Structure formats: C-alpha cells, structure tokens
Amino acid sequence: MKRARRTGWPRGNWSCAPKTQAQPAVTVSALEEKLTSGFVVVLEDTSELLRAQKSVAWHEVARRVAHKSRTR
C-alpha cells in the first residue's frame, strides 16, 4: 500500500490454489497521496489473455518455421 501511495502503479500477482486454471492479477492504486486517502484494488482474471498471447506466439513460431522450410 505504501508503494501504491508513492508511485500509483504497484502491480503484483496473487496466488491461488495450484489446481485452478485462473491467472489472477492484482492492481492497487492510491486515490490521493495523503495518508488518510483510500485505495482502489482491481482483481483481474488474465487466463484468457495469457492463453491468447501464447496462441499468437506459437502461430508466429509455426509461420517462421514454414517460411524457413520453403526457402531452403
């Protein structure tokens, strides 16, 4: 919380049970720099985002491998 007040951009990962498929992310931000101000805490499930990023990365790998094999 001190970091949220100081920088406004702290971010961390929240761990959950190992068998769950969720990939939660936690973002905390101070509303004001005063010691008495509140915080906004955002919990996001990034599972779908990470799955999509991984799919795009593997698609790119496959595209490059196919291009290499065609140019030989």
C-alpha positions in Angstrom: 0.0 0.0 0.0 2.9 2.3 0.7 4.2 1.7 -2.8 0.7 2.4 -4.2 0.6 5.8 -2.5 4.2 6.6 -3.6 4.1 5.5 -7.2 0.4 4.9 -8.1 1.4 1.9 -10.2 2.1 -1.1 -8.0 1.2 -4.4 -9.5 1.5 -7.9 -8.3 0.4 -11.5 -8.7 -2.0 -13.1 -6.4 -1.5 -16.8 -6.0 -4.4 -19.2 -5.7 -4.7 -23.0 -5.4 -2.4 -24.8 -7.7 -5.1 -26.8 -9.4 -7.2 -23.8 -10.6 -7.0 -22.5 -14.1 -7.3 -18.9 -13.1 -4.4 -16.5 -13.6 -5.4 -13.5 -11.4 -3.6 -10.2 -11.4 -3.9 -7.6 -8.6 -3.5 -3.9 -9.2 -3.5 -1.4 -6.3 -3.6 2.3 -6.7 -3.9 5.1 -4.1 -6.7 7.7 -4.7 -4.6 10.5 -3.3 -1.1 10.9 -1.8 -2.5 11.7 1.6 -2.0 9.1 4.3 -5.8 9.1 5.0 -6.8 8.5 1.4 -8.3 5.2 0.2 -7.2 2.7 -2.4 -8.6 1.1 -5.5 -7.9 -2.6 -5.7 -8.6 -4.3 -9.1 -8.6 -8.1 -9.4 -8.5 -9.4 -12.9 -8.5 -12.9 -14.3 -5.9 -12.8 -17.1 -6.3 -16.5 -18.1 -7.9 -15.8 -21.4 -5.4 -13.0 -22.2 -2.4 -15.3 -21.5 -4.0 -18.1 -23.5 -4.4 -15.8 -26.5 -0.9 -14.4 -26.2 0.5 -18.0 -26.1 -1.6 -18.9 -29.1 -0.3 -15.9 -31.1 3.3 -16.7 -30.2 3.0 -20.3 -31.3 1.4 -19.2 -34.5 4.3 -16.9 -35.2 6.8 -19.8 -34.5 4.9 -22.0 -36.9 4.9 -19.3 -39.6 8.6 -18.8 -39.3 9.4 -22.5 -39.4 7.2 -22.9 -42.5 9.0 -19.9 -44.2 12.4 -21.4 -43.4 11.5 -24.8 -44.9 10.1 -23.1 -48.0 13.2 -21.0 -48.6 15.7 -23.9 -48.4 
